[in-house]
Amino acid sequence: MGAAPSLDRSFSIYLDLVRFLAALAVVAMHFSQLGIVRGPWADQLQLLGREAVVAFFVLSGFVIAYTADQRRPSARDYAVARCARLYSVAVPVLLLGFATATALFGVSGTGHTTAYQLLKPYLYIPFHLLFMGELWTLSEVPPLLNPWWSLNYEAWYYLLFGVLFYLRGAARLALGALVLAVMGIKLWLLLPVWLSGVLLYHWQARRAMPRRIARLGWVLSVALLAAYELAGAEDLLRNLGRATWLGQAVPLANADRFLADYAVGLIVCLNFACARHAGFEVMMRMARPIRRLSSYTFTLYLSHALVLAAWPALYPHDAGSLADWIAAGAAVTLATIVLGMLTEQRKDRFRAPFERLFGGAAKGA
């Protein structure tokens, strides 16, 4: 049986929907973690937060592999597109994070965990813009921007993929080894999750699946995720990872759930593999709103923590009030729309400096 296109329109819309829902899951997790909501059920909002980040990693690897294989951008085009995508949102939100933390806590940052960063913005702003916060034993995020940690992984995976895909011979081996050496153990541990998306793309590009089997597989993936959550598998696998010699010898920080992330990554791969052939044509009817919502995903993912961290200082928030939960949600929504219109929706305008940096004009990628 011949394989269908690996990213047909209905499947592309499905992935956009997953991207948006994953961002909402991270927002819900932080509503609970930051004390915006309180109640006996509040902890349940955290259930899918980490799983959502794993889905982002798999999806990122899949889309990058698709772009490189189908659109065939040059190395320059690839570099310009990745930098414009990252920095169009990262630069404004990072500067807002430093500015907001300084306004809330003062230049000294008294009482804030990132006080030392506020004292040396000339050092830490470039540091974060190079996404160095998770290299080897480092564990640094910008003020008020906890979701930034995943960018510290993804940006380096972009770089590694670009080196391995576009270079040849000794240059690929040498630079690939250098990038891996700089990345360090934590980034190595979660690299298989990101690469699973790359491998999934290449597997799907050559294979098809009967619709009935695909739908059964999709239902199975959802059931497996539910069973994973109900069984408390994340805590079990996290503790197993920490008990290994690696977990004992190295401060793994955000990578300490690597065994759990592998399990969730496999479930996500099964879900995506089956969704492609499941015939979700209903997605086509919702294409426009899904596309629109997903176009703000990166802004929502990165900026919501900044809004929620600042919210209690700007408003007498009652964590037990439904009206105040809605108000906080509205604040996140408004900030996402405004920032997104200035950043993510205009990412092409951020291409120019990178085109000059890498030399010549670059095509979209």
C-alpha positions in Angstrom: 0.0 0.0 0.0 1.5 3.4 -1.0 2.0 6.0 1.6 -0.1 9.2 1.7 1.5 12.6 1.9 3.2 12.8 5.3 1.6 16.1 6.2 -1.7 16.4 4.4 -4.0 19.3 5.3 -6.3 17.5 7.8 -3.3 16.0 9.6 -1.6 19.4 9.7 -4.7 20.9 11.3 -4.7 18.1 13.8 -1.1 18.9 14.8 -2.0 22.6 15.1 -4.8 21.6 17.4 -2.5 19.4 19.5 0.0 22.3 19.7 -2.7 24.7 21.0 -4.1 22.2 23.5 -0.6 21.4 24.8 0.0 25.1 25.4 -3.3 25.3 27.3 -2.2 22.3 29.4 1.0 24.1 30.4 -1.1 27.2 31.3 -3.4 25.1 33.4 -0.4 23.5 35.2 0.9 27.0 36.1 -2.5 28.2 37.3 -2.2 25.5 39.9 1.6 25.8 40.6 1.5 29.5 41.0 -1.5 29.5 43.3 -3.9 31.2 40.9 -6.5 28.6 41.7 -7.0 26.8 44.9 -9.2 23.8 45.8 -9.1 20.0 46.3 -9.0 19.5 42.6 -6.4 22.2 41.8 -3.5 19.7 41.7 -5.3 17.9 38.8 -4.6 20.8 36.6 -0.9 19.8 36.7 -1.5 16.3 35.3 -0.7 17.0 31.6 1.7 19.8 31.9 4.9 17.9 31.5 3.3 15.6 28.9 2.4 18.7 26.9 6.1 19.7 26.7 7.0 16.2 25.5 4.3 16.5 22.8 5.9 19.8 21.8 9.3 18.1 21.5 8.0 15.3 19.3 6.0 17.7 17.2 9.0 20.0 16.8 11.2 17.2 15.6 8.5 16.0 13.2 7.9 19.5 11.7 11.6 20.3 11.4 12.2 17.0 9.6 9.2 17.6 7.3 10.4 21.1 6.5 14.0 20.0 5.7 12.8 17.1 3.6 9.9 18.6 1.7 10.8 22.2 1.3 14.5 21.7 0.9 15.7 25.0 2.4 19.4 25.8 2.2 21.4 25.8 5.4 21.1 29.6 5.4 17.3 29.5 4.9 17.0 27.0 7.7 19.1 29.1 10.1 17.2 32.3 9.3 13.8 30.6 9.7 14.7 29.0 13.0 16.2 32.2 14.4 13.3 34.3 13.3 10.9 31.9 14.8 12.6 31.7 18.2 13.7 35.3 18.6 10.5 37.0 17.3 8.9 35.9 20.6 11.9 35.2 22.9 13.5 38.7 22.7 10.4 40.8 23.6 9.3 38.3 26.3 12.7 38.1 27.8 13.1 41.9 28.0 9.6 42.1 29.5 10.5 39.4 32.1 13.6 41.4 33.3 11.6 44.7 33.2 8.6 43.3 35.1 10.8 41.6 37.7 12.7 44.8 38.2 9.5 46.8 38.7 8.1 44.2 41.1 11.1 43.5 43.2 13.5 46.3 42.5 17.0 46.2 40.9 18.3 44.1 43.8 15.4 41.6 43.4 15.2 41.3 47.2 13.2 38.1 48.0 13.2 36.9 44.4 15.0 33.7 43.3 16.6 35.4 40.3 17.9 38.5 42.2 21.4 37.9 40.9 20.2 38.1 37.3 18.5 41.5 37.9 21.9 42.8 39.2 23.6 41.8 36.0 21.2 42.0 33.1 24.1 42.8 30.7 25.4 39.3 31.4 22.2 37.3 31.8 20.2 38.6 28.9 22.8 37.5 26.3 23.2 34.3 28.3 19.5 33.5 27.9 19.4 34.6 24.3 22.0 32.0 23.6 19.8 29.4 25.4 22.7 28.3 27.7 20.6 27.8 30.8 20.5 23.9 30.7 24.0 23.2 29.4 25.7 20.5 31.5 25.1 21.3 35.2 23.5 24.7 34.7 19.8 25.2 35.5 18.9 28.8 34.8 15.7 30.4 33.6 15.0 34.2 33.2 13.0 36.1 35.9 9.4 35.1 35.9 9.8 32.9 32.8 9.9 29.2 34.0 8.7 27.8 30.6 12.0 29.1 29.1 13.7 25.9 30.2 12.3 24.0 27.3 13.7 26.5 24.8 17.2 25.8 26.3 16.7 22.3 24.9 14.9 22.9 21.7 17.2 25.7 20.4 20.2 23.3 20.7 18.3 20.5 19.0 17.6 22.9 16.1 21.3 23.6 15.9 22.3 19.9 16.0 19.8 19.0 13.4 21.0 21.8 11.1 24.6 20.7 11.4 23.9 17.0 10.8 21.4 17.6 7.9 23.2 20.3 6.0 26.9 19.6 6.5 28.8 16.7 5.0 32.0 14.7 5.7 34.5 15.8 8.3 32.8 19.1 8.9 29.5 17.3 9.9 31.4 14.9 12.2 33.5 17.6 13.9 30.8 20.2 14.3 28.2 17.6 15.3 30.5 16.3 18.0 31.3 19.8 19.2 27.6 20.7 19.5 27.0 17.5 21.5 29.9 18.2 23.7 28.6 21.7 24.5 25.1 20.5 25.1 25.9 18.2 28.0 24.1 15.3 29.7 20.7 16.8 30.3 20.2 17.7 26.7 21.5 14.3 25.6 18.9 12.6 27.8 15.9 14.4 26.2 17.3 14.4 22.7 15.7 10.9 21.9 12.3 12.5 22.6 12.9 15.2 20.0 14.5 12.8 17.6 11.5 10.5 17.9 9.6 13.2 16.0 12.2 13.2 13.2 12.2 9.4 13.0 8.3 9.4 13.0 8.3 11.7 10.0 10.6 9.5 8.0 8.7 6.4 9.0 5.4 7.9 8.0 6.7 9.2 4.7 7.1 5.6 3.5 4.2 3.8 5.1 0.4 3.9 5.2 -2.1 2.5 7.6 -5.7 1.3 7.0 -8.2 3.8 8.4 -9.8 1.3 10.8 -6.4 0.3 12.3 -5.4 3.9 12.5 -8.5 4.9 14.5 -8.1 1.9 16.8 -4.5 2.9 17.4 -5.5 6.5 18.0 -8.0 5.4 20.7 -5.3 3.1 22.2 -2.9 6.0 22.4 -5.4 8.1 24.4 -6.2 5.1 26.6 -2.5 4.5 27.3 -2.1 8.2 28.3 -5.1 7.9 30.6 -3.7 4.7 32.1 -0.3 6.4 32.5 -1.8 9.2 34.5 -4.1 7.1 36.6 -1.3 4.7 37.5 1.0 7.5 38.7 3.6 6.2 36.2 5.4 9.6 36.0 6.4 9.6 39.7 7.4 6.0 39.5 9.6 6.5 36.4 11.0 9.8 37.8 12.1 8.0 40.9 13.7 5.2 38.9 15.6 7.8 36.9 16.8 9.5 40.0 17.9 6.2 41.5 20.2 5.4 38.5 23.9 6.1 38.8 23.3 9.0 36.4 20.6 10.4 38.6 22.9 10.1 41.6 26.0 11.5 39.9 24.6 14.5 38.0 22.0 17.2 38.9 19.5 16.4 36.2 17.0 19.2 37.1 14.5 19.4 34.3 15.8 16.2 32.7 15.1 14.1 35.8 11.9 12.7 34.3 13.7 11.3 31.2 12.3 7.8 31.7 8.8 9.2 32.0 9.4 11.4 29.0 10.5 8.4 26.9 7.2 6.6 27.8 5.1 9.6 27.0 7.1 10.3 23.8 6.2 6.8 22.5 2.5 7.4 23.3 2.6 10.7 21.4 4.4 9.0 18.4 1.6 6.4 18.4 -1.0 9.1 18.5 0.5 11.1 15.6 1.2 8.0 13.5 -2.4 6.9 13.8 -4.0 10.4 13.5 -2.4 10.9 10.1 -4.4 7.9 8.7 -7.5 8.1 10.9 -9.4 10.3 8.4 -10.1 13.2 10.7 -11.7 15.2 7.9 -13.8 17.0 10.5 -10.7 19.0 11.2 -11.2 20.7 7.9 -14.4 22.3 9.1 -12.6 23.9 12.0 -9.4 24.7 10.1 -9.7 28.5 10.3 -10.1 28.9 14.0 -7.6 26.1 14.8 -5.0 27.8 12.5 -5.7 31.1 14.1 -5.4 29.8 17.7 -2.3 27.8 17.0 -0.6 30.9 15.5 -0.4 32.3 19.0 0.8 29.1 20.7 4.5 30.1 21.2 3.5 33.5 22.6 0.9 31.9 24.9 3.4 29.2 26.1 6.2 31.6 26.9 4.4 34.7 28.2 1.6 33.3 30.3 3.9 32.6 33.3 5.1 36.2 33.2 1.4 37.4 33.4 0.5 34.9 36.2 3.6 35.8 38.3 2.8 39.5 38.1 -0.9 39.1 38.5 -1.1 38.9 42.3 1.0 42.1 42.6 -1.4 44.0 40.3 -4.7 42.7 41.5 -6.1 41.6 44.9 -6.5 38.0 43.6 -8.6 35.5 45.5 -7.5 32.0 44.6 -10.9 30.6 45.7 -12.9 33.0 43.5 -14.3 31.8 40.1 -14.5 35.4 39.0 -10.9 35.9 39.7 -9.9 32.8 37.9 -11.7 34.1 34.9 -10.1 37.5 35.3 -6.6 35.9 35.4 -7.4 33.9 32.3 -8.6 37.0 30.6 -5.4 38.8 31.5 -3.4 35.9 30.0 -5.5 35.9 26.9 -5.2 39.7 26.4 -1.5 39.6 26.9 -1.1 36.7 24.4 -3.1 38.6 21.8 -1.3 41.9 22.1 2.2 40.3 22.3 1.4 37.8 19.6 0.3 40.6 17.2 3.6 42.4 17.8 5.8 39.3 17.7 4.6 35.9 16.5 2.3 37.3 13.9 5.1 39.4 12.5 7.9 37.0 12.7 8.8 37.6 9.0 9.9 41.1 10.0 12.5 39.5 12.3 14.1 37.7 9.4 15.9 40.8 8.1 18.7 41.0 10.7 19.3 37.2 10.4 19.4 37.4 6.7 22.1 40.1 7.0 23.9 38.0 9.7 24.0 34.8 7.6 24.5 36.7 4.3 22.1 37.2 1.4 18.3 36.8 1.2 16.7 33.7 2.5 13.5 32.0 1.4 10.8 31.0 3.9 11.3 27.7 5.6 
